Amino acid sequence: MSLHAPEFFAELCLPFPDSTVVGNTYYATPFTGAPLRLRISFTGTIHADNYGGLRLAVVHADQGEIDAVALDFVDHGTFHRRDEAHNTLKGTKQYGTFDTYHRPGKPPWEGAVTTGLRDAIEQYTAVWFPGAWAAPAPRRTTGLTAHRAPAQLATRSGGRGR
């Protein structure tokens, strides 16, 4: 079954115009002509057809992968609202994950709030691609998620805390 990856990555509103989704993986060249690329893919869990986060990798055109980080959906609150609404217990297969089975016409990641993931991606890519986020992110349109994510603020603080 399809993960609806293009729609998921569109929900993230990433600011890289030179990008594409191939299969279930997002590829971007944040700076035209630069040798570094960004690759984002879904990370599986120990259960078949079940996904628990994203894996970001910086890939050099000649040297291959030079750095990577995993972003868990649980750590970034991606499915917190959905799991709370459905009384999904921590430690279960469904908690903070999604699988390839879904309602017809709906993405398997229905109910995802991608704000935390987007912030983490911004923080990670700022190290490897400084200035790539200088352009304002595209305005969110109503997506395929069950809950609307809060609108991005027009101004951003200089530092981030964890």
KEBA-926545 format. One line per field, with one value per residue: chain; x, y, z of N, C-alpha, C, O in turn. Coordinates in steps of 0.1 Angstrom, whole numbers. Example, Ala and Ser with C-alpha at 12.3 -4.5 7.8 and 13.67 -1.06 7.14 Angstrom:
! residues 2
ch <- [A, A]
nx <- [132, 128]
ny <- [-57, -22]
nz <- [78, 71]
cax <- [123, 137]
cay <- [-45, -11]
caz <- [78, 71]
cx <- [132, 129]
cy <- [-33, 0]
cz <- [78, 79]
ox <- [142, 134]
oy <- [-33, 11]
oz <- [85, 80]
! end
This chain:
! residues 162
ch <- [A, A, A, A, A, A, A, A, A, A, A, A, A, A, A, A, A, A, A, A, A, A, A, A, A, A, A, A, A, A, A, A, A, A, A, A, A, A, A, A, A, A, A, A, A, A, A, A, A, A, A, A, A, A, A, A, A, A, A, A, A, A, A, A, A, A, A, A, A, A, A, A, A, A, A, A, A, A, A, A, A, A, A, A, A, A, A, A, A, A, A, A, A, A, A, A, A, A, A, A, A, A, A, A, A, A, A, A, A, A, A, A, A, A, A, A, A, A, A, A, A, A, A, A, A, A, A, A, A, A, A, A, A, A, A, A, A, A, A, A, A, A, A, A, A, A, A, A, A, A, A, A, A, A, A, A, A, A, A, A, A, A]
nx <- [8, 4, 24, 17, 37, 46, 25, 29, 55, 49, 33, 51, 62, 88, 115, 128, 132, 143, 137, 124, 102, 109, 95, 92, 109, 123, 142, 165, 182, 196, 211, 218, 241, 258, 277, 264, 236, 202, 185, 156, 139, 114, 115, 115, 99, 102, 81, 64, 57, 53, 59, 81, 93, 115, 144, 170, 195, 226, 241, 269, 277, 299, 311, 293, 270, 274, 265, 240, 207, 182, 148, 124, 89, 75, 92, 89, 62, 44, 22, 8, -16, -35, -30, -37, -64, -74, -69, -45, -21, 11, 40, 27, 23, 11, 14, 26, 33, 28, 11, 9, -17, -49, -78, -99, -91, -78, -47, -21, -9, -27, -39, -15, 7, 29, 46, 66, 84, 91, 104, 126, 139, 145, 164, 184, 192, 201, 226, 241, 233, 235, 215, 196, 170, 163, 145, 110, 88, 65, 30, 9, -15, -48, -44, -41, -43, -60, -62, -58, -27, -10, -6, 24, 45, 52, 77, 108, 126, 161, 175, 172, 158, 161]
ny <- [-12, 23, 49, 75, 94, 118, 136, 136, 148, 172, 183, 190, 213, 221, 242, 238, 243, 228, 199, 165, 137, 103, 73, 64, 83, 115, 138, 164, 193, 217, 239, 251, 236, 229, 203, 189, 170, 165, 139, 123, 98, 74, 57, 24, 1, -26, -40, -53, -32, -9, 24, 45, 70, 95, 95, 115, 123, 136, 138, 135, 143, 129, 115, 101, 92, 113, 121, 114, 114, 102, 109, 104, 99, 99, 114, 139, 145, 139, 121, 125, 138, 122, 97, 102, 108, 84, 68, 53, 32, 38, 21, 2, -13, 5, 30, 63, 57, 48, 27, 9, 4, 18, 40, 42, 67, 83, 92, 70, 81, 97, 122, 132, 156, 178, 198, 197, 179, 193, 216, 202, 192, 216, 226, 207, 208, 234, 233, 220, 232, 262, 291, 281, 281, 307, 319, 326, 300, 281, 289, 270, 248, 235, 203, 167, 157, 149, 168, 203, 218, 242, 276, 288, 311, 345, 356, 344, 332, 338, 317, 283, 261, 231]
nz <- [0, -6, 9, 6, 3, -12, -4, 23, 26, 15, 34, 53, 44, 33, 24, -1, -33, -54, -55, -50, -48, -47, -49, -16, -6, 0, -19, -20, -33, -17, -24, -55, -77, -57, -40, -19, -8, 3, 19, 28, 44, 54, 85, 94, 118, 142, 134, 105, 77, 93, 105, 122, 122, 108, 87, 82, 59, 49, 18, -1, -34, -46, -25, -12, 16, 43, 68, 91, 107, 129, 133, 156, 155, 180, 197, 186, 188, 168, 164, 188, 194, 180, 191, 217, 215, 206, 227, 227, 240, 254, 244, 228, 196, 179, 190, 184, 158, 123, 100, 69, 63, 59, 60, 31, 8, 26, 40, 53, 74, 87, 109, 117, 131, 119, 128, 148, 137, 114, 125, 137, 114, 102, 121, 119, 92, 90, 100, 80, 56, 57, 57, 39, 48, 48, 31, 32, 44, 24, 25, 46, 33, 36, 46, 44, 69, 100, 119, 120, 118, 139, 127, 112, 128, 119, 126, 138, 166, 174, 187, 197, 220, 238]
cax <- [0, 12, 25, 14, 49, 46, 17, 35, 66, 43, 28, 63, 65, 102, 117, 138, 125, 149, 134, 115, 100, 110, 91, 89, 120, 124, 155, 166, 195, 193, 218, 221, 255, 266, 277, 256, 221, 195, 177, 147, 131, 107, 122, 107, 100, 105, 69, 63, 49, 51, 69, 82, 100, 122, 158, 176, 209, 233, 248, 278, 276, 310, 316, 281, 264, 284, 259, 225, 201, 169, 138, 112, 76, 72, 100, 84, 48, 37, 9, 4, -31, -42, -29, -45, -78, -78, -65, -35, -12, 25, 45, 20, 28, 4, 17, 36, 37, 17, 14, 5, -32, -56, -91, -99, -91, -71, -33, -18, -4, -38, -38, -1, 10, 43, 53, 78, 93, 96, 114, 138, 145, 151, 175, 194, 196, 208, 241, 247, 229, 232, 208, 186, 157, 161, 133, 99, 82, 52, 18, 2, -29, -55, -38, -49, -43, -73, -62, -50, -15, -9, 1, 38, 46, 60, 90, 114, 136, 174, 180, 163, 161, 157]
cay <- [0, 35, 57, 88, 101, 132, 144, 138, 157, 185, 188, 195, 227, 223, 253, 235, 242, 218, 186, 155, 125, 91, 62, 69, 91, 129, 142, 179, 200, 230, 250, 247, 235, 224, 188, 182, 168, 161, 127, 120, 86, 69, 46, 13, -4, -40, -46, -51, -21, 1, 34, 52, 83, 99, 94, 125, 121, 145, 130, 142, 138, 120, 107, 93, 97, 118, 123, 111, 115, 97, 117, 96, 106, 100, 125, 152, 147, 138, 115, 127, 141, 111, 86, 106, 107, 70, 61, 43, 31, 38, 7, -7, -12, 17, 43, 71, 52, 46, 16, 11, 2, 31, 42, 46, 81, 89, 88, 62, 90, 106, 127, 136, 170, 178, 210, 193, 173, 204, 223, 194, 192, 230, 227, 198, 213, 247, 230, 215, 241, 275, 300, 275, 284, 322, 323, 321, 287, 283, 289, 257, 247, 224, 191, 155, 153, 150, 180, 214, 222, 257, 283, 292, 325, 352, 359, 333, 337, 334, 304, 272, 254, 217]
caz <- [0, -7, 21, 2, 6, -17, 4, 37, 25, 12, 47, 60, 38, 32, 15, -11, -46, -62, -47, -56, -41, -55, -40, -3, -2, -5, -22, -23, -35, -11, -31, -69, -80, -45, -40, -9, -11, 15, 16, 39, 42, 65, 92, 98, 132, 141, 128, 91, 72, 103, 104, 135, 122, 95, 87, 74, 56, 40, 9, -10, -47, -49, -14, -6, 28, 52, 81, 92, 120, 130, 140, 159, 156, 194, 202, 180, 190, 155, 166, 201, 195, 175, 201, 229, 211, 204, 239, 223, 251, 252, 244, 219, 182, 172, 196, 178, 145, 114, 91, 55, 62, 62, 55, 17, 6, 36, 40, 64, 85, 91, 122, 120, 133, 115, 132, 155, 127, 105, 133, 138, 101, 100, 130, 114, 79, 92, 102, 67, 46, 63, 49, 31, 53, 49, 24, 40, 40, 17, 34, 46, 28, 43, 42, 45, 83, 106, 127, 114, 126, 141, 116, 115, 132, 109, 131, 145, 175, 170, 192, 200, 232, 238]
cx <- [9, 12, 21, 25, 49, 37, 22, 46, 60, 38, 39, 67, 80, 105, 127, 131, 131, 149, 124, 113, 100, 106, 86, 100, 120, 139, 155, 180, 192, 199, 222, 236, 263, 266, 269, 241, 215, 185, 169, 138, 124, 115, 112, 108, 103, 92, 68, 54, 45, 62, 69, 89, 106, 137, 163, 191, 214, 242, 256, 278, 287, 313, 305, 277, 275, 279, 245, 220, 187, 160, 126, 100, 72, 79, 95, 69, 39, 24, 4, -11, -39, -42, -37, -60, -83, -74, -54, -24, 2, 30, 38, 26, 23, 9, 29, 41, 25, 21, 8, -10, -39, -70, -90, -100, -84, -56, -31, -14, -14, -37, -24, -1, 25, 51, 66, 88, 99, 107, 127, 146, 152, 164, 187, 200, 204, 223, 247, 244, 225, 225, 197, 172, 154, 149, 121, 93, 69, 41, 12, -12, -36, -50, -47, -49, -57, -73, -53, -39, -15, -2, 15, 37, 55, 74, 95, 125, 150, 179, 169, 167, 156, 153]
cy <- [12, 43, 71, 98, 116, 141, 147, 148, 171, 191, 194, 209, 230, 233, 251, 233, 231, 205, 177, 144, 113, 79, 68, 78, 105, 132, 157, 183, 214, 241, 245, 247, 230, 209, 181, 182, 164, 149, 124, 108, 82, 58, 36, 9, -19, -47, -43, -40, -11, 11, 43, 66, 86, 98, 105, 122, 132, 137, 138, 135, 128, 111, 99, 100, 101, 121, 119, 112, 109, 106, 108, 104, 108, 112, 138, 154, 146, 132, 116, 129, 129, 100, 89, 104, 93, 61, 50, 43, 31, 24, -2, -4, 1, 30, 51, 66, 52, 34, 18, 9, 14, 31, 46, 61, 89, 84, 79, 70, 100, 110, 132, 152, 172, 190, 207, 187, 184, 212, 216, 194, 206, 231, 219, 204, 226, 245, 227, 225, 254, 284, 295, 278, 299, 326, 318, 308, 290, 282, 275, 258, 236, 211, 179, 150, 156, 163, 191, 217, 237, 264, 287, 307, 332, 355, 347, 339, 332, 321, 295, 265, 240, 213]
cz <- [0, 6, 18, 6, 1, -9, 18, 36, 22, 25, 55, 56, 38, 22, 3, -25, -55, -55, -55, -47, -50, -46, -27, 3, -8, -7, -25, -25, -30, -18, -45, -71, -68, -45, -29, -12, 2, 11, 29, 36, 55, 72, 96, 113, 131, 136, 113, 87, 83, 104, 117, 134, 108, 97, 77, 71, 47, 31, 0, -23, -51, -38, -7, 7, 38, 66, 80, 106, 119, 138, 143, 160, 171, 200, 197, 181, 178, 156, 180, 202, 190, 185, 213, 226, 210, 217, 236, 235, 246, 252, 234, 205, 175, 178, 189, 164, 136, 106, 77, 53, 67, 56, 40, 16, 16, 36, 53, 76, 89, 106, 126, 122, 130, 119, 139, 146, 118, 113, 135, 125, 98, 108, 124, 101, 80, 94, 88, 56, 51, 53, 40, 35, 54, 42, 32, 35, 33, 28, 34, 40, 36, 37, 44, 60, 89, 114, 120, 123, 128, 130, 121, 118, 121, 113, 139, 155, 170, 175, 195, 212, 231, 252]
ox <- [20, 2, 20, 23, 53, 41, 21, 46, 66, 38, 37, 73, 84, 99, 133, 125, 123, 158, 117, 121, 93, 113, 77, 101, 117, 147, 146, 190, 188, 194, 230, 243, 275, 257, 267, 236, 222, 179, 174, 132, 128, 122, 101, 118, 105, 93, 72, 43, 34, 74, 58, 91, 102, 142, 160, 198, 207, 250, 251, 277, 284, 317, 307, 279, 285, 286, 238, 228, 180, 164, 118, 100, 66, 73, 98, 64, 28, 14, -5, -18, -49, -52, -43, -67, -95, -76, -55, -19, 6, 25, 43, 32, 30, 7, 40, 51, 14, 33, 1, -15, -36, -73, -81, -108, -83, -54, -38, -15, -11, -35, -22, -7, 33, 62, 76, 100, 111, 117, 138, 158, 163, 174, 198, 212, 212, 231, 258, 252, 214, 230, 190, 163, 144, 142, 122, 93, 62, 42, 11, -19, -29, -51, -59, -55, -64, -84, -43, -40, -21, 8, 17, 30, 64, 83, 87, 132, 150, 186, 157, 179, 146, 149]
oy <- [12, 43, 80, 109, 125, 152, 157, 157, 181, 203, 203, 217, 240, 233, 260, 223, 226, 200, 182, 142, 113, 77, 77, 80, 106, 129, 162, 177, 223, 252, 235, 256, 227, 203, 169, 191, 160, 150, 123, 108, 86, 50, 39, 14, -24, -60, -32, -39, -6, 7, 47, 72, 79, 99, 104, 118, 137, 129, 148, 123, 118, 99, 91, 112, 93, 122, 120, 111, 110, 110, 105, 116, 119, 120, 148, 163, 151, 136, 108, 122, 125, 94, 80, 99, 90, 49, 39, 54, 26, 15, -14, 7, 7, 40, 45, 70, 56, 30, 28, 11, 20, 22, 54, 68, 101, 72, 80, 65, 111, 101, 137, 159, 167, 191, 213, 190, 184, 216, 221, 194, 206, 236, 224, 204, 230, 254, 232, 226, 258, 286, 302, 278, 303, 335, 307, 306, 300, 275, 269, 268, 229, 208, 180, 139, 164, 169, 187, 219, 245, 258, 290, 315, 326, 356, 340, 348, 322, 314, 299, 262, 237, 202]
oz <- [5, 14, 28, 12, 8, -6, 23, 45, 26, 27, 63, 63, 43, 11, -2, -27, -63, -49, -63, -38, -60, -36, -27, 15, -20, 1, -32, -19, -37, -19, -46, -68, -71, -50, -30, -17, 12, 0, 40, 26, 66, 65, 102, 119, 120, 133, 109, 94, 82, 104, 121, 145, 98, 108, 65, 80, 38, 36, -6, -24, -58, -40, 2, 10, 40, 76, 70, 116, 108, 149, 134, 165, 174, 207, 204, 174, 177, 150, 184, 210, 197, 188, 219, 235, 213, 217, 242, 238, 236, 260, 232, 202, 167, 171, 187, 160, 139, 104, 75, 42, 77, 47, 37, 23, 15, 33, 62, 88, 95, 114, 138, 114, 138, 115, 136, 148, 116, 107, 134, 125, 93, 104, 124, 99, 71, 91, 86, 46, 50, 42, 33, 27, 60, 46, 38, 23, 36, 37, 23, 43, 43, 25, 46, 62, 84, 116, 113, 135, 120, 125, 133, 112, 116, 105, 145, 151, 162, 168, 196, 214, 224, 254]
! end
